[in-house]
């Protein structure tokens, strides 16, 4: 497993702990830092993600509320809402990661930590959010590719 993927998993676990227990980021970082076999590069990536999400959580939750029609944030599964916060944050602020990678990583992680319904829920919301926050990338992704008209063909040569 790559460093970025591991970092996203660490970030999800940190966000989960903060959400359920009311921990502050520094408390969660200290707890994670105590783990002996922790991948340090992934930890630092997770830390950057968690700090970014924590600093913009109100804005991210507003976006999440907008895309999760008929769902209140506090009624979402804890794993799903925190993975959505992570994905929305990356879609909005981590522009060097293409949106298909962000969505694919979120789906792989949700399969590990949630259920089939969570997978569909996360996919639907992140896909909708990507259309708003990554418009510029849509033309390079198969789902967003615009149909090009077929090239004009030269008239056939007359048959003899």
C-alpha positions as CSV (number, residue, x, y, z in Angstrom):
1,X,0.0,0.0,0.0
2,X,1.3,3.4,-1.0
3,X,2.1,6.3,1.4
4,X,-0.8,8.4,0.2
5,X,-3.3,5.6,0.7
6,X,-1.9,4.8,4.1
7,X,-2.0,8.6,5.0
8,X,-5.7,8.8,4.0
9,X,-6.5,5.8,6.2
10,X,-4.6,7.3,9.1
11,X,-6.5,10.6,8.5
12,X,-9.8,8.8,8.5
13,X,-9.0,7.1,11.8
14,X,-7.9,10.4,13.3
15,X,-11.0,12.2,12.1
16,X,-13.1,9.4,13.4
17,X,-11.5,9.7,16.9
18,X,-11.9,13.4,16.9
19,X,-15.6,13.1,15.8
20,X,-16.6,10.5,18.4
21,X,-14.5,11.6,21.4
22,X,-14.1,15.4,20.8
23,X,-10.4,15.1,20.7
24,X,-8.4,18.1,19.4
25,X,-6.0,17.4,16.5
26,X,-2.9,17.6,18.7
27,X,-4.3,14.9,21.1
28,X,-4.9,12.6,18.2
29,X,-1.5,13.2,16.6
30,X,0.2,12.4,20.0
31,X,-1.7,9.2,20.2
32,X,-0.8,8.2,16.7
33,X,2.8,9.2,17.1
34,X,3.1,6.7,20.0
35,X,2.4,3.8,17.7
36,X,5.7,2.0,17.1
37,X,5.1,0.6,13.5
38,X,3.6,3.8,12.2
39,X,4.6,4.8,8.7
40,X,6.1,8.2,9.4
41,X,5.6,9.6,5.8
42,X,2.0,8.5,5.9
43,X,1.6,10.0,9.3
44,X,2.8,13.4,8.1
45,X,0.5,13.3,5.1
46,X,-2.4,12.4,7.4
47,X,-1.5,15.2,9.7
48,X,-1.6,17.8,6.9
49,X,-5.0,16.5,5.8
50,X,-6.5,16.5,9.3
51,X,-5.2,20.0,10.0
52,X,-6.7,21.2,6.8
53,X,-10.0,19.6,7.4
54,X,-10.1,20.8,11.0
55,X,-9.4,24.3,10.0
56,X,-12.2,24.3,7.3
57,X,-14.7,21.9,8.8
58,X,-17.6,24.3,8.9
59,X,-17.1,25.1,5.2
60,X,-16.6,21.4,4.3
61,X,-19.7,20.4,6.3
62,X,-21.7,23.1,4.5
63,X,-20.6,21.6,1.1
64,X,-21.4,18.1,2.4
65,X,-24.9,19.2,3.6
66,X,-25.5,20.6,0.1
67,X,-24.6,17.4,-1.7
68,X,-26.1,15.0,0.8
69,X,-29.7,15.9,0.0
70,X,-32.2,14.7,2.6
71,X,-29.4,13.7,5.0
72,X,-28.3,15.4,8.2
73,X,-24.6,15.2,8.9
74,X,-25.1,13.8,12.4
75,X,-27.3,11.0,11.0
76,X,-24.6,9.7,8.6
77,X,-22.4,6.8,9.6
78,X,-19.3,8.2,11.4
79,X,-17.0,6.5,8.9
80,X,-18.9,7.7,5.9
81,X,-19.1,11.4,7.0
82,X,-15.5,11.6,7.9
83,X,-14.4,9.9,4.6
84,X,-16.6,12.4,2.8
85,X,-15.0,15.3,4.7
86,X,-11.6,14.0,3.6
87,X,-12.7,13.6,0.0
88,X,-14.4,17.0,-0.2
89,X,-11.4,18.6,1.4
90,X,-9.1,17.0,-1.2
91,X,-11.4,17.9,-4.1
92,X,-11.5,21.5,-2.9
93,X,-7.9,22.1,-1.8
94,X,-5.5,19.4,-3.0
95,X,-5.5,20.3,-6.7
96,X,-2.4,18.3,-7.5
97,X,-4.3,15.0,-7.0
98,X,-6.6,14.3,-9.9
99,X,-10.3,13.8,-8.8
100,X,-10.6,10.2,-10.2
101,X,-7.8,9.2,-7.8
102,X,-9.5,11.0,-4.8
103,X,-12.8,9.2,-5.5
104,X,-11.2,5.8,-6.2
105,X,-9.1,6.0,-3.0
106,X,-12.2,7.0,-1.0
107,X,-14.1,4.0,-2.5
108,X,-11.3,1.6,-1.7
109,X,-11.2,2.9,1.9
110,X,-14.9,2.8,2.4
111,X,-15.0,-0.8,1.3
112,X,-12.6,-1.6,4.1
113,X,-14.3,0.4,6.8
114,X,-18.0,0.7,5.9
115,X,-20.6,-1.3,4.0
116,X,-22.0,-1.5,0.5
117,X,-24.5,1.3,1.1
118,X,-21.7,3.4,2.4
119,X,-19.8,2.8,-0.8
120,X,-22.7,4.0,-3.0
121,X,-23.4,7.0,-0.7
122,X,-19.7,8.1,-0.7
123,X,-19.4,7.6,-4.5
124,X,-22.6,9.6,-5.3
125,X,-21.6,12.6,-3.1
126,X,-18.0,12.8,-4.2
127,X,-18.9,12.4,-7.8
128,X,-21.4,15.3,-7.6
129,X,-18.8,17.4,-5.7
130,X,-16.2,16.7,-8.3
131,X,-18.4,18.2,-11.0
132,X,-18.5,21.5,-9.0
133,X,-14.9,21.6,-7.7
134,X,-13.0,20.0,-10.6
135,X,-14.9,21.2,-13.6
136,X,-11.6,21.9,-15.4
137,X,-10.7,18.2,-15.2
138,X,-14.0,16.8,-16.5
139,X,-12.9,16.9,-20.2
140,X,-9.9,14.6,-19.3
141,X,-12.0,12.0,-17.5
142,X,-14.1,9.3,-19.4
143,X,-17.3,10.1,-17.5
144,X,-17.0,13.8,-18.2
145,X,-15.7,13.5,-21.8
146,X,-17.7,15.4,-24.3
147,X,-18.7,13.6,-27.4
148,X,-16.6,14.8,-30.3
149,X,-18.4,14.8,-33.7
150,X,-17.2,12.2,-36.1
151,X,-14.6,13.6,-38.5
152,X,-16.0,14.4,-41.9
153,X,-15.2,11.8,-44.4
154,X,-14.1,12.5,-47.9
155,X,-16.7,11.5,-50.5
156,X,-16.2,8.1,-52.0
157,X,-14.5,7.9,-55.4
158,X,-16.9,7.0,-58.1
159,X,-17.0,3.3,-59.0
160,X,-15.9,2.4,-62.5
